[in-house]
Amino acid sequence: MNAEARETKLKELRDELLHERGQAAMGGAPHSPGQIRAVRKNVARILTVVGEEQRAAPAPSPPKKAKPKRGGSKA
């Protein structure tokens, strides 16, 4: 799954989670009792993959500072 597809799926899952939590808060009967937990786990899985990819990417190294020259003439 590429990054764009993951972002789309993550948005869909978060919308679904919002809907399920809203239903539960209003006292409605859940469509499936374990649906909220399943959606939360799927969101966590996607976020885990995104985090792993960010950590695997090489971090840009800071620019090196010029070292002072040693020696030289003393006056």
N, C-alpha and C positions, 0 to 999 in steps of 0.2 A: 504494500500500500504506500503510495507516495505521500508527500507532505500535504498536498492540496486535498487529496481524498481523506486523509486523517482529519484535517481541519473541518471538512464538511461533515464527516461522521461524528466528530466531537460536538459540533453545534447541534446536530440532530439529537444526539443522546442527551445533551443538557436540556434541550427543549422538552424532550420526553420526560426527563426527571422532574422538571418544573411542573409539568402537567400532572404527573402521578402524585407528587407531593401536594399539589393543590387539591386534588381529589381526596386525598387522605385527610387533609386539614378540614375540608368541608364535611367530613363524616360519610362520604360516599363509600360504597363497597368497592374495594380494589378489584381491578380487572383480573389481576393475578397477585396473590399474596406476597410472592417473592420478587415481584417486578422491580420495586424500588432498589432492593439490594443488588439485583442483576444489573440494572442500569448503572448504579454507582460503581460496580466492579468493572464494567466495560469502559467507563470514563477513566478510571484509574489505570487500566491496561494501556489505553491510548496515551495518557499522560506519561506513563512509564517509558514507553517507546520513544516519545519525543525527548524526554530527559536523557535517555541513554544516547540518543543521537547527538544531542548538544554536548554531552561530556566526551563523546568519542571524537568530535571534531577538534582538530588542533587549535589551541588558543593562539591568537596572534601574540608574538613576542614583543615586548616593549623595545623601543629603540635603544641601542647601546650608547653609553656615554663615552666620550673621548677620554682616554687615560692621560694623566699628566706625564710629560716626558721627564725622565730621570736624568740625572747628570747635568751637563751643561757647564757653562763657565761661571765662576764665582768672581764677582768684582769687588 
